[in-house]
Amino acid sequence: MDQFRKVYDDNMPNLMCVVRSPDQSYYPDWGTELPISDFSTGFKDATNSELRAFTQAKIAELGARGEAGSLEPDWIAVMDERSLRDRTVVMQFNMQMSMWAQDLEDADEPFEIPGNADIEGDDIWWKWRVPFSGAQQIFNSIDCGDPPMIQLYSRPEFLGSDGVVKVDVIRKTIRGDR
C-alpha cells in the first residue's frame, strides 16, 4: 500500500516538511523530498490544537539545539484521509490577533476575522483546504499575513461546494485575468 505516493502532484514543490510522528528526530532544511512513501502517522485523530501545540513545542526544542530545520511557526499543512481521495491538503496559517487588529486599523478597516478560523488566546489560525498543486500559491500569497490576501482566500465565492478553495480562480483574480 502506497497511499501517500497516490496524492503526489508534479506541480507541488517540496515546500513542506512532513512530520510523521511525535518522536521524529530529523527535519530536513528544505522540506521533504517528493514523492512521499507510505507511512503510519503518530498523529491520527490529533486535533488541530494538539497539532499546533506540538509544532510550537518542537520548534522551540529544536531551536534551542540549533536544529529547527524547515518547521514553520506560522504554518501547518495537514494531510488527512480526505487528502488521499481528492489530492488536497489543509493549510493552516497563524497570526497574532493583536497584529491582525493593528493591520486592519492601519488600513482604516473594521475589525473582522474572515473565513474559517480558530481563535486560541492571541492567535488566529486560518484554515483552507486546497489542492496539493495550490499549496505553494496560498503559502506565497499569505505568508506575510497581508490582510487583503487573507480576505481574498477567505471569500465564500472562492470556496467550492466540496469545501476546497478554488486556488486557480484566485490566481487569475490576482493576475487580473478574471
MDTraj code that builds the backbone (N, CA, C; nanometers):
import mdtraj as md
import numpy as np

residues = "MET ASP GLN PHE ARG LYS VAL TYR ASP ASP ASN MET PRO ASN LEU MET CYS VAL VAL ARG SER PRO ASP GLN SER TYR TYR PRO ASP TRP GLY THR GLU LEU PRO ILE SER ASP PHE SER THR GLY PHE LYS ASP ALA THR ASN SER GLU LEU ARG ALA PHE THR GLN ALA LYS ILE ALA GLU LEU GLY ALA ARG GLY GLU ALA GLY SER LEU GLU PRO ASP TRP ILE ALA VAL MET ASP GLU ARG SER LEU ARG ASP ARG THR VAL VAL MET GLN PHE ASN MET GLN MET SER MET TRP ALA GLN ASP LEU GLU ASP ALA ASP GLU PRO PHE GLU ILE PRO GLY ASN ALA ASP ILE GLU GLY ASP ASP ILE TRP TRP LYS TRP ARG VAL PRO PHE SER GLY ALA GLN GLN ILE PHE ASN SER ILE ASP CYS GLY ASP PRO PRO MET ILE GLN LEU TYR SER ARG PRO GLU PHE LEU GLY SER ASP GLY VAL VAL LYS VAL ASP VAL ILE ARG LYS THR ILE ARG GLY ASP ARG".split()
xyz = np.array([
    [0.0849, -0.1183, 0.0000],
    [0.0000, 0.0000, 0.0000],
    [0.0891, 0.1242, 0.0000],
    [0.0636, 0.2132, -0.0903],
    [0.1485, 0.3305, -0.1058],
    [0.0603, 0.4547, -0.1165],
    [-0.0170, 0.4816, -0.0128],
    [-0.1187, 0.5859, -0.0164],
    [-0.0638, 0.7246, -0.0460],
    [0.0461, 0.7607, 0.0155],
    [0.0925, 0.8977, 0.0007],
    [0.1567, 0.9241, -0.1343],
    [0.2040, 0.8216, -0.2027],
    [0.2512, 0.8417, -0.3401],
    [0.1324, 0.8754, -0.4301],
    [0.0149, 0.8247, -0.3972],
    [-0.1035, 0.8488, -0.4799],
    [-0.1458, 0.9951, -0.4785],
    [-0.1145, 1.0673, -0.3716],
    [-0.1564, 1.2074, -0.3648],
    [-0.0483, 1.3008, -0.4173],
    [0.0636, 1.2462, -0.4571],
    [0.1732, 1.3283, -0.5099],
    [0.1275, 1.4024, -0.6349],
    [0.1673, 1.5257, -0.6446],
    [0.1336, 1.6095, -0.7588],
    [0.2634, 1.6686, -0.8127],
    [0.2908, 1.6504, -0.9418],
    [0.4143, 1.7012, -1.0017],
    [0.4308, 1.8519, -0.9848],
    [0.3200, 1.9238, -0.9667],
    [0.3263, 2.0691, -0.9525],
    [0.3563, 2.1146, -0.8104],
    [0.3645, 2.0207, -0.7177],
    [0.3863, 2.0572, -0.5782],
    [0.5342, 2.0460, -0.5434],
    [0.5975, 2.1575, -0.5075],
    [0.7386, 2.1510, -0.4686],
    [0.7513, 2.0921, -0.3282],
    [0.8737, 2.0627, -0.2879],
    [0.8923, 2.0099, -0.1532],
    [0.8963, 2.1253, -0.0534],
    [0.7854, 2.1956, -0.0490],
    [0.7674, 2.3129, 0.0341],
    [0.7438, 2.2743, 0.1800],
    [0.6916, 2.1556, 0.2045],
    [0.6534, 2.1158, 0.3390],
    [0.7475, 2.0104, 0.3952],
    [0.7668, 2.0192, 0.5239],
    [0.8430, 1.9191, 0.5967],
    [0.7414, 1.8230, 0.6573],
    [0.7412, 1.6994, 0.6115],
    [0.6444, 1.6020, 0.6615],
    [0.6893, 1.5528, 0.7989],
    [0.6010, 1.5688, 0.8964],
    [0.6259, 1.5193, 1.0314],
    [0.5391, 1.3957, 1.0471],
    [0.6034, 1.2809, 1.0509],
    [0.5316, 1.1538, 1.0507],
    [0.4842, 1.1111, 1.1886],
    [0.5623, 1.1442, 1.2930],
    [0.5257, 1.1024, 1.4284],
    [0.5867, 1.1987, 1.5301],
    [0.5316, 1.2021, 1.6508],
    [0.5839, 1.2931, 1.7532],
    [0.7295, 1.2659, 1.7911],
    [0.7754, 1.1430, 1.7720],
    [0.9134, 1.1113, 1.8110],
    [1.0131, 1.1247, 1.6961],
    [0.9704, 1.1804, 1.5843],
    [1.0604, 1.2017, 1.4706],
    [1.1774, 1.2895, 1.5155],
    [1.2976, 1.2558, 1.4715],
    [1.4149, 1.3308, 1.5171],
    [1.4789, 1.4165, 1.4084],
    [1.4499, 1.3904, 1.2812],
    [1.5138, 1.4650, 1.1731],
    [1.4095, 1.5454, 1.0959],
    [1.4406, 1.6735, 1.0737],
    [1.3541, 1.7630, 0.9981],
    [1.4398, 1.8298, 0.8911],
    [1.4196, 1.7951, 0.7639],
    [1.5063, 1.8488, 0.6586],
    [1.4986, 2.0012, 0.6493],
    [1.6079, 2.0607, 0.6031],
    [1.6141, 2.2066, 0.5913],
    [1.5250, 2.2625, 0.4813],
    [1.4973, 2.1865, 0.3766],
    [1.4234, 2.2392, 0.2621],
    [1.2990, 2.1581, 0.2298],
    [1.2325, 2.1050, 0.3261],
    [1.1117, 2.0279, 0.3001],
    [1.1440, 1.8835, 0.2688],
    [1.0421, 1.8019, 0.2708],
    [1.0557, 1.6587, 0.2472],
    [1.0596, 1.6315, 0.0978],
    [1.1538, 1.5493, 0.0561],
    [1.1633, 1.5129, -0.0855],
    [1.0361, 1.4402, -0.1294],
    [0.9899, 1.4730, -0.2467],
    [0.8708, 1.4106, -0.3029],
    [0.9117, 1.3110, -0.4098],
    [0.8314, 1.2106, -0.4374],
    [0.7070, 1.1759, -0.3697],
    [0.7336, 1.1170, -0.2310],
    [0.6306, 1.1171, -0.1491],
    [0.6392, 1.0687, -0.0121],
    [0.5988, 0.9221, -0.0085],
    [0.6827, 0.8404, 0.0505],
    [0.6486, 0.6988, 0.0659],
    [0.5442, 0.6833, 0.1753],
    [0.4702, 0.5759, 0.1677],
    [0.3668, 0.5460, 0.2660],
    [0.4276, 0.5393, 0.4058],
    [0.3526, 0.5847, 0.5051],
    [0.3980, 0.5756, 0.6437],
    [0.2773, 0.5720, 0.7358],
    [0.2991, 0.5264, 0.8573],
    [0.1953, 0.5293, 0.9602],
    [0.2189, 0.6552, 1.0425],
    [0.1143, 0.7326, 1.0595],
    [0.1291, 0.8584, 1.1321],
    [0.1136, 0.8377, 1.2825],
    [0.1838, 0.9169, 1.3561],
    [0.1684, 0.9184, 1.5010],
    [0.0720, 1.0265, 1.5445],
    [0.0022, 1.0872, 1.4484],
    [-0.0882, 1.1975, 1.4786],
    [-0.2342, 1.1664, 1.4458],
    [-0.2656, 1.0418, 1.4195],
    [-0.4029, 1.0060, 1.3847],
    [-0.4969, 1.0519, 1.4960],
    [-0.6037, 1.1154, 1.4578],
    [-0.7064, 1.1665, 1.5490],
    [-0.6603, 1.2843, 1.6349],
    [-0.5424, 1.3399, 1.6089],
    [-0.4986, 1.4588, 1.6825],
    [-0.5839, 1.5777, 1.6387],
    [-0.6189, 1.6623, 1.7323],
    [-0.6961, 1.7827, 1.6998],
    [-0.6031, 1.8888, 1.6410],
    [-0.6625, 1.9883, 1.5780],
    [-0.5820, 2.0989, 1.5264],
    [-0.5036, 2.1656, 1.6387],
    [-0.5665, 2.1843, 1.7538],
    [-0.4969, 2.2458, 1.8679],
    [-0.3774, 2.1624, 1.9113],
    [-0.3933, 2.0314, 1.9126],
    [-0.2817, 1.9435, 1.9502],
    [-0.1691, 1.9512, 1.8477],
    [-0.2035, 1.9541, 1.7196],
    [-0.1009, 1.9649, 1.6152],
    [-0.0255, 2.0976, 1.6262],
    [-0.0980, 2.2042, 1.6533],
    [-0.0349, 2.3358, 1.6664],
    [0.0562, 2.3408, 1.7884],
    [0.0072, 2.2877, 1.9010],
    [0.0882, 2.2862, 2.0236],
    [0.2139, 2.2018, 2.0038],
    [0.1995, 2.0868, 1.9378],
    [0.3160, 2.0026, 1.9107],
    [0.4179, 2.0792, 1.8272],
    [0.3706, 2.1438, 1.7212],
    [0.4606, 2.2159, 1.6310],
    [0.5360, 2.3260, 1.7044],
    [0.4646, 2.4053, 1.7832],
    [0.5298, 2.5143, 1.8562],
    [0.6328, 2.4601, 1.9554],
    [0.5976, 2.3537, 2.0268],
    [0.6906, 2.2939, 2.1237],
    [0.8122, 2.2344, 2.0531],
    [0.7907, 2.1673, 1.9410],
    [0.9012, 2.1049, 1.8669],
    [0.9948, 2.2120, 1.8100],
    [0.9395, 2.3204, 1.7584],
    [1.0232, 2.4289, 1.7061],
    [1.1095, 2.4872, 1.8181],
    [1.0496, 2.5087, 1.9355],
    [1.1262, 2.5618, 2.0491],
    [1.2367, 2.4647, 2.0900],
    [1.2031, 2.3366, 2.0969],
    [1.3012, 2.2342, 2.1347],
    [1.4163, 2.2281, 2.0341],
    [1.3835, 2.2208, 1.9065],
    [1.4868, 2.2126, 1.8034],
    [1.5668, 2.3426, 1.7929],
    [1.4988, 2.4554, 1.8082],
    [1.5673, 2.5844, 1.8027],
    [1.6712, 2.5985, 1.9126],
    [1.6399, 2.5465, 2.0305],
    [1.7350, 2.5515, 2.1417],
    [1.8615, 2.4726, 2.1092],
    [1.8485, 2.3729, 2.0215],
    [1.9642, 2.2921, 1.9801],
    [2.0218, 2.3397, 1.8470],
    [1.9626, 2.4437, 1.7869],
    [2.0093, 2.4935, 1.6579],
    [1.9745, 2.4021, 1.5419],
    [1.8655, 2.3268, 1.5552],
    [1.8274, 2.2272, 1.4542],
    [1.6842, 2.2445, 1.4052],
    [1.6359, 2.3644, 1.3896],
    [1.4944, 2.3868, 1.3588],
    [1.4500, 2.3293, 1.2251],
    [1.5415, 2.3082, 1.1310],
    [1.5012, 2.2542, 1.0017],
    [1.4043, 2.3472, 0.9326],
    [1.3080, 2.2903, 0.8614],
    [1.2141, 2.3740, 0.7856],
    [1.0772, 2.3842, 0.8520],
    [1.0692, 2.3562, 0.9812],
    [0.9413, 2.3734, 1.0502],
    [0.9111, 2.5224, 1.0608],
    [0.7857, 2.5576, 1.0364],
    [0.7412, 2.6967, 1.0350],
    [0.6487, 2.7216, 1.1533],
    [0.6725, 2.8252, 1.2331],
    [0.5841, 2.8504, 1.3470],
    [0.4451, 2.8994, 1.3072],
    [0.4319, 2.9561, 1.1878],
    [0.3032, 3.0132, 1.1476],
    [0.2277, 2.9299, 1.0454],
    [0.2827, 2.8161, 1.0065],
    [0.2178, 2.7319, 0.9059],
    [0.2151, 2.5859, 0.9491],
    [0.1012, 2.5222, 0.9255],
    [0.0884, 2.3774, 0.9402],
    [0.0089, 2.3293, 0.8193],
    [0.0553, 2.2233, 0.7590],
    [-0.0173, 2.1604, 0.6483],
    [-0.0586, 2.0218, 0.6962],
    [-0.1881, 1.9936, 0.6905],
    [-0.2396, 1.8668, 0.7421],
    [-0.2895, 1.7804, 0.6267],
    [-0.2298, 1.6630, 0.6153],
    [-0.2792, 1.5625, 0.5207],
    [-0.3657, 1.4665, 0.6013],
    [-0.4866, 1.4447, 0.5546],
    [-0.5776, 1.3554, 0.6242],
    [-0.6308, 1.2499, 0.5276],
    [-0.7280, 1.1716, 0.5736],
    [-0.7844, 1.0668, 0.4881],
    [-0.8426, 1.1251, 0.3600],
    [-0.9003, 1.2425, 0.3704],
    [-0.9579, 1.3063, 0.2522],
    [-0.8487, 1.3429, 0.1511],
    [-0.7304, 1.3765, 0.1992],
    [-0.6185, 1.4102, 0.1104],
    [-0.5923, 1.2983, 0.0113],
    [-0.6087, 1.1768, 0.0566],
    [-0.5860, 1.0606, -0.0292],
    [-0.6902, 1.0521, -0.1398],
    [-0.8130, 1.0903, -0.1082],
    [-0.9221, 1.0808, -0.2055],
    [-0.9196, 1.1927, -0.3086],
    [-0.8996, 1.3156, -0.2617],
    [-0.9169, 1.4281, -0.3548],
    [-0.7914, 1.5140, -0.3750],
    [-0.6769, 1.4622, -0.3328],
    [-0.5479, 1.5284, -0.3556],
    [-0.5471, 1.6708, -0.3009],
    [-0.5914, 1.6842, -0.1756],
    [-0.5943, 1.8143, -0.1101],
    [-0.5137, 1.8097, 0.0192],
    [-0.4853, 1.9270, 0.0704],
    [-0.4154, 1.9432, 0.1973],
    [-0.4809, 2.0614, 0.2687],
    [-0.4884, 2.0546, 0.4009],
    [-0.5428, 2.1660, 0.4782],
    [-0.4252, 2.2527, 0.5228],
    [-0.4213, 2.3736, 0.4702],
    [-0.3163, 2.4691, 0.5051],
    [-0.3688, 2.5565, 0.6188],
    [-0.2909, 2.5669, 0.7259],
    [-0.3287, 2.6477, 0.8410],
    [-0.2229, 2.7558, 0.8620],
    [-0.2695, 2.8798, 0.8730],
    [-0.1801, 2.9944, 0.8914],
    [-0.2133, 3.0647, 1.0215],
    [-0.1097, 3.1025, 1.0954],
    [-0.1246, 3.1665, 1.2255],
    [-0.0803, 3.3125, 1.2208],
    [-0.1586, 3.3964, 1.2869],
    [-0.1201, 3.5367, 1.3053],
    [-0.1723, 3.5810, 1.4412],
    [-0.0948, 3.6619, 1.5105],
    [-0.1416, 3.7127, 1.6388],
    [-0.2595, 3.8068, 1.6154],
    [-0.3626, 3.7921, 1.6992],
    [-0.4822, 3.8744, 1.6829],
    [-0.4480, 4.0226, 1.6982],
    [-0.3598, 4.0545, 1.7909],
    [-0.3230, 4.1948, 1.8109],
    [-0.2561, 4.2520, 1.6854],
    [-0.1780, 4.1710, 1.6172],
    [-0.1136, 4.2148, 1.4931],
    [-0.2172, 4.2326, 1.3812],
    [-0.3109, 4.1376, 1.3729],
    [-0.4191, 4.1458, 1.2744],
    [-0.5010, 4.2733, 1.2977],
    [-0.5365, 4.2986, 1.4246],
    [-0.6156, 4.4168, 1.4579],
    [-0.5403, 4.5444, 1.4191],
    [-0.4103, 4.5476, 1.4451],
    [-0.3300, 4.6654, 1.4104],
    [-0.3238, 4.6859, 1.2591],
    [-0.3048, 4.5766, 1.1844],
    [-0.3012, 4.5870, 1.0377],
    [-0.4322, 4.6424, 0.9827],
    [-0.5445, 4.5956, 1.0381],
    [-0.6746, 4.6454, 0.9921],
    [-0.6934, 4.7920, 1.0303],
    [-0.6526, 4.8269, 1.1524],
    [-0.6632, 4.9662, 1.1962],
    [-0.5786, 5.0571, 1.1068],
    [-0.4573, 5.0140, 1.0760],
    [-0.3690, 5.0928, 0.9884],
    [-0.4302, 5.1135, 0.8500],
    [-0.5108, 5.0181, 0.8051],
    [-0.5756, 5.0273, 0.6736],
    [-0.7145, 5.0904, 0.6826],
    [-0.7510, 5.1408, 0.8010],
    [-0.8833, 5.2002, 0.8247],
    [-0.9960, 5.1043, 0.7898],
    [-0.9771, 4.9768, 0.8228],
    [-1.0802, 4.8758, 0.8004],
    [-1.1371, 4.8312, 0.9342],
    [-1.2654, 4.7933, 0.9367],
    [-1.3237, 4.7448, 1.0615],
    [-1.2641, 4.6093, 1.1002],
    [-1.2624, 4.5826, 1.2296],
    [-1.2093, 4.4551, 1.2770],
    [-1.3050, 4.3428, 1.2391],
    [-1.2522, 4.2447, 1.1723],
    [-1.3278, 4.1256, 1.1336],
    [-1.2270, 4.0147, 1.1085],
    [-1.2645, 3.8932, 1.1463],
    [-1.1820, 3.7766, 1.1169],
    [-1.2566, 3.6971, 1.0107],
    [-1.2104, 3.7038, 0.8858],
    [-1.2832, 3.6377, 0.7774],
    [-1.2560, 3.4880, 0.7707],
    [-1.3484, 3.4177, 0.7079],
    [-1.3256, 3.2780, 0.6723],
    [-1.3288, 3.1803, 0.7872],
    [-1.2683, 3.0657, 0.7623],
    [-1.2643, 2.9547, 0.8563],
    [-1.1427, 2.9719, 0.9461],
    [-1.1657, 3.0164, 1.0697],
    [-1.0540, 3.0443, 1.1599],
    [-1.0869, 2.9986, 1.3013],
    [-0.9830, 2.9583, 1.3721],
    [-0.9926, 2.9245, 1.5140],
    [-0.9170, 3.0313, 1.5919],
    [-0.9709, 3.0690, 1.7074],
    [-0.9037, 3.1640, 1.7954],
    [-0.8504, 3.0849, 1.9140],
    [-0.7198, 3.0973, 1.9380],
    [-0.6560, 3.0317, 2.0525],
    [-0.5714, 3.1365, 2.1236],
    [-0.6250, 3.1927, 2.2327],
    [-0.5539, 3.3001, 2.3013],
    [-0.5442, 3.4206, 2.2104],
    [-0.4209, 3.4687, 2.1860],
    [-0.3993, 3.5828, 2.0966],
    [-0.3676, 3.5376, 1.9545],
    [-0.3877, 3.4100, 1.9258],
    [-0.3574, 3.3564, 1.7930],
    [-0.4840, 3.3330, 1.7119],
    [-0.4769, 3.3713, 1.5857],
    [-0.5806, 3.3370, 1.4886],
    [-0.5181, 3.2327, 1.3971],
    [-0.5853, 3.1205, 1.3812],
    [-0.5402, 3.0152, 1.2895],
    [-0.6445, 3.0017, 1.1793],
    [-0.6103, 3.0490, 1.0590],
    [-0.6976, 3.0315, 0.9434],
    [-0.6718, 2.8951, 0.8820],
    [-0.7765, 2.8369, 0.8242],
    [-0.7643, 2.7047, 0.7611],
    [-0.8272, 2.7093, 0.6227],
    [-0.7544, 2.6533, 0.5265],
    [-0.8035, 2.6419, 0.3899],
    [-0.7694, 2.5037, 0.3370],
    [-0.8680, 2.4333, 0.2858],
    [-0.8394, 2.3073, 0.2152],
    [-0.8150, 2.3447, 0.0701],
    [-0.6967, 2.3094, 0.0211],
    [-0.6569, 2.3448, -0.1152],
    [-0.6056, 2.2212, -0.1871],
    [-0.6090, 2.2218, -0.3204],
    [-0.5447, 2.1129, -0.3949],
    [-0.3943, 2.1154, -0.3636],
    [-0.3305, 1.9990, -0.3655],
    [-0.1861, 1.9963, -0.3439],
    [-0.1156, 2.0945, -0.4365],
    [-0.1619, 2.1023, -0.5597],
    [-0.0975, 2.1912, -0.6570],
    [-0.1142, 2.3383, -0.6205],
    [-0.2044, 2.3716, -0.5288],
    [-0.2261, 2.5098, -0.4871],
    [-0.1603, 2.5462, -0.3555],
    [-0.0921, 2.4500, -0.2919],
    [-0.0317, 2.4756, -0.1608],
    [0.0740, 2.5855, -0.1669],
    [0.1591, 2.5812, -0.2672],
    [0.2630, 2.6831, -0.2772],
    [0.2017, 2.8202, -0.3057],
    [0.0969, 2.8247, -0.3874],
    [0.0300, 2.9516, -0.4191],
    [-0.0246, 3.0175, -0.2924],
    [-0.0951, 2.9407, -0.2093],
    [-0.1526, 3.0002, -0.0888],
    [-0.0422, 3.0386, 0.0090],
    [0.0613, 2.9556, 0.0192],
    [0.1738, 2.9877, 0.1072],
    [0.2386, 3.1196, 0.0644],
    [0.2705, 3.1325, -0.0618],
    [0.3357, 3.2545, -0.1110],
    [0.2456, 3.3771, -0.0994],
    [0.1167, 3.3594, -0.1201],
    [0.0233, 3.4722, -0.1156],
    [-0.0002, 3.5231, 0.0256],
    [-0.0006, 3.4335, 0.1223],
    [-0.0444, 3.4680, 0.2571],
    [0.0693, 3.4787, 0.3576],
    [0.1871, 3.4304, 0.3253],
    [0.2944, 3.4155, 0.4234],
    [0.3263, 3.5412, 0.5034],
    [0.3111, 3.6583, 0.4482],
    [0.3409, 3.7818, 0.5219],
    [0.2226, 3.8287, 0.6069],
    [0.1100, 3.7592, 0.5997],
    [-0.0057, 3.7972, 0.6800],
    [-0.0779, 3.9200, 0.6292],
    [-0.0657, 3.9481, 0.5014],
    [-0.1286, 4.0643, 0.4405],
    [-0.2811, 4.0495, 0.4441],
    [-0.3532, 4.1377, 0.5169],
    [-0.4984, 4.1228, 0.5274],
    [-0.5721, 4.1075, 0.3949],
    [-0.5411, 4.1861, 0.2892],
    [-0.6160, 4.1663, 0.1647],
    [-0.6038, 4.0245, 0.1083],
    [-0.4885, 3.9619, 0.1229],
    [-0.4719, 3.8250, 0.0719],
    [-0.5492, 3.7253, 0.1573],
    [-0.5427, 3.7408, 0.2888],
    [-0.6182, 3.6513, 0.3771],
    [-0.7672, 3.6667, 0.3482],
    [-0.8124, 3.7905, 0.3308],
    [-0.9530, 3.8152, 0.2991],
    [-0.9902, 3.7546, 0.1644],
    [-0.9024, 3.7662, 0.0659],
    [-0.9291, 3.7118, -0.0671],
    [-0.9461, 3.5601, -0.0614],
    [-0.8542, 3.4911, 0.0020],
    [-0.8620, 3.3447, 0.0098],
    [-0.9785, 3.2976, 0.0967],
    [-1.0328, 3.3875, 0.1791],
    [-1.1429, 3.3518, 0.2685],
    [-1.2803, 3.3862, 0.2128],
    [-1.2858, 3.4461, 0.0949],
    [-1.4149, 3.4845, 0.0377],
    [-1.4949, 3.3607, -0.0019],
    [-1.6235, 3.3559, 0.0358],
    [-1.7052, 3.2372, 0.0090],
    [-1.7200, 3.2036, -0.1390],
    [-1.7149, 3.3032, -0.2267],
    [-1.7309, 3.2732, -0.3695],
    [-1.6112, 3.1970, -0.4267],
    [-1.5015, 3.1904, -0.3521],
    [-1.3851, 3.1141, -0.3976],
    [-1.3765, 2.9770, -0.3313],
    [-1.4826, 2.9385, -0.2637],
    [-1.4880, 2.8083, -0.1977],
    [-1.5834, 2.7182, -0.2751],
    [-1.5335, 2.6036, -0.3197],
    [-1.6172, 2.5098, -0.3932],
    [-1.7179, 2.4420, -0.3020],
    [-1.8181, 2.3796, -0.3600],
    [-1.9197, 2.3095, -0.2809],
    [-1.8588, 2.1944, -0.2014],
    [-1.7411, 2.1487, -0.2426],
    [-1.6708, 2.0420, -0.1719],
    [-1.5821, 2.0951, -0.0595],
    [-1.5827, 2.2274, -0.0384],
    [-1.5027, 2.2873, 0.0673],
    [-1.3584, 2.3150, 0.0285],
    [-1.3248, 2.2956, -0.0987],
    [-1.1883, 2.3184, -0.1466],
    [-1.1801, 2.4582, -0.2084],
    [-1.0798, 2.5339, -0.1669],
    [-1.0590, 2.6682, -0.2208],
    [-1.0209, 2.6582, -0.3682],
    [-1.0821, 2.7431, -0.4486],
    [-1.0542, 2.7465, -0.5932],
    [-0.9297, 2.8323, -0.6177],
    [-0.8146, 2.7736, -0.5900],
    [-0.6879, 2.8464, -0.5989],
    [-0.6630, 2.8994, -0.7395],
    [-0.6983, 2.8228, -0.8417],
    [-0.6763, 2.8684, -0.9796],
    [-0.7566, 2.9946, -1.0104],
    [-0.8790, 3.0027, -0.9585],
    [-0.9618, 3.1218, -0.9807],
    [-0.9004, 3.2413, -0.9075],
    [-0.8517, 3.2183, -0.7862],
    [-0.7876, 3.3267, -0.7106],
    [-0.6604, 3.3721, -0.7820],
    [-0.5840, 3.2779, -0.8330],
    [-0.4615, 3.3129, -0.9065],
    [-0.4957, 3.4044, -1.0243],
    [-0.6018, 3.3716, -1.0973],
    [-0.6440, 3.4549, -1.2110],
    [-0.6902, 3.5924, -1.1633],
    [-0.7587, 3.5969, -1.0493],
    [-0.8047, 3.7235, -0.9930],
    [-0.6855, 3.8113, -0.9561],
    [-0.5849, 3.7519, -0.8930],
    [-0.4652, 3.8274, -0.8539],
    [-0.3940, 3.8827, -0.9767],
    [-0.3870, 3.8032, -1.0808],
    [-0.3189, 3.8451, -1.2046],
    [-0.4021, 3.9421, -1.2879],
    [-0.5302, 3.9566, -1.2544],
    [-0.6178, 4.0433, -1.3319],
    [-0.6751, 3.9761, -1.4548],
    [-0.6674, 3.8429, -1.4598],
    [-0.7196, 3.7669, -1.5740],
    [-0.8679, 3.7367, -1.5603],
    [-0.9300, 3.7812, -1.4565],
    [-1.0703, 3.7463, -1.4306],
    [-1.1511, 3.8708, -1.4137],
])
top = md.Topology()
chain = top.add_chain()
for i, resn in enumerate(residues, 1):
    res = top.add_residue(resn, chain, resSeq=i)
    for name in ("N", "CA", "C"):
        top.add_atom(name, md.element.get_by_symbol(name[0]), res)
traj = md.Trajectory(xyz[None], top)
